[in-house]
């Protein structure tokens, strides 16, 4: 089910606020959501290489105690050449519960969040752009970490995963699909 967005009454905002107000951040498991598409639902063209190619809004709840930062990686496991990385964003503050729609494609954002190099060889988000044929799955993976990795902007997925592998407190996925 997709929830209508009415300014600040975004579904993601409400879920996060309910979790914070009820004080059970570690009582539930980490969950990643989007107000722009449903888990296992179609990603709207706006967020693809055939549309505006902007990142969708993502939000999360159920953050484990001791979380110091977050990482989000977007993969297309169905790409003809093997896994294709569409986005690597890391050093997201532990106080964050949302990535707003349309994150700028800068290496380092104003809050210190860093973005890495994707399989297109670019910094920032590049959305789904599958070849004609069957639908591709696009998997957003959120990692809650017990540290803030000392990684400069522009790192790729392999460097990020090698650096964080012993610091992952929890991880979760949100999957959408897209077909030309």
Secondary structure, 3 states (H helix, E strand, C coil): CCCCCCCCCCHHHHHHHHHHHHCCCCCCCCEEECCCCCCCEECCHHHECCCCCCCCCEEEECCCCCCCEEEEEEEECCCCCCCEEEEEEEEEECCCCEECCCCCCCCECCCCCEECECCCCCECCCCECCCCCCCEEEEEEEEEECCCCCCCCCCCHHHHHHHHCCCEEEEEEEEEEECC
